[in-house]
């Protein structure tokens, strides 16, 4: 019986190294250069960060989400999950370990669907950590519904011409290229009429209308671009995965991206629990420590149980990804993890914030940022409500309607069947009376 809850000693040693390395060397980057993870390295940042990346490479932990043929280690999703739990504590850690979103998902689809030339031009620089990318899919009027997309790509000789608006195209202002989803055939279903294009960011006609920030950031100083593609002309070899293959490409990318978010969220939620427990042991009020108050004990117990359940579910999902090597077969579980994720982070961070009192809502602690991040996670890569419907539809596929008016578990009918099954014993029992 193959069933184990322990990591092999060799990889556990790597995780122990990563835990200490992130805490001592990487987390300080969040304080020295906040919000600059996706700004190309130069000057002092390059001098500080390049040696850290080299240490990660020497440990064999660089770009572990990809196989050896693509510059990674081929460790698989489960080992990536265990590593991502550590990296989730720091905004800079995924950059230093070569597995930052959205570049991880973009690298995965280029590796899977790209031509050799596309891999040389885009994939290798991504893997080397010398290039950032953007996934440009969402549209202002459409939200999460691709059926409402209006951005078009029209064939003109050996080129395609792209026109339309895209919204929340993260990191567009610092990206070297964009992956753009556009309608290429409006006469067929939306699932067969869209294509993906690899578009260099310096291509004429890419106009960033504004950079949308999250709450608390200055207007037009965020990282989520509203882009107007106006007559953007790309050669036909910019097509990624073939004409009409956008949905197949997108599902490959989004399946991995969603579970990677969940992996990192475990580390962030654990950080909130760590803060909560330290505070509970450090502060006294009304004659005793916070840790001795039943309300606070309830917060700690609920948070521990909530995170433990979520972590086990994510690890099991990662194990299934490795087992089947097919995101479609694990679609239900990935969607469920995406549904659970924002609630777990929100609830735990909110409890930690309450225990810290007024200090918890200030910008001197990261707790309210976590709560805000939970809201973002409830929308990124598709809103929670959409994923709930996906889970329900997938679950219902394993069931059938009852064969008549009464439910299968209707007791009168089952009782009658049970009596018929054991009729000879019942008759014997009556005869002995």
Secondary structure, 3 states (H helix, E strand, C coil): CCCCCCCCHHHHHHHHHHHHHHHHHHHHHHHHCCCCCCCCCCHHHHHHHHHHHHHHHHCCCCCCCCCHHHCCCCCCHHHHHHHHHHHCCCCCHHHHCCCCCCHHHHHHHHHHHCCHHHHHHHHHHHHCCCCCEEEECCECCCECCHHHCCCEEEEECCEEEEEEEEEEEECCCCCCEEEEEEECCCCCCCCCCEEEEEEECCCCCEEEEEEECCCCCCCCCCCEEEEEEEEEEEEHHHEECCCCCHHHHHHHHHHHHHHHHHHHHHHHHHHHHHHHHHHHHHCEECCEEHHHCHHHHHHHHHHHHHHHHHHHHHHHHHHHHHHHCCHHHHHHHHHHHHHHHHHHHHHHHHHHHHHHHHHHHCCCCCHHHHHHHHHHHCCCCCCHHHHHHHHHHHHHCCCCCCCCCCCCCCHHHHHHHHHHHCHHHHHHHHHCC
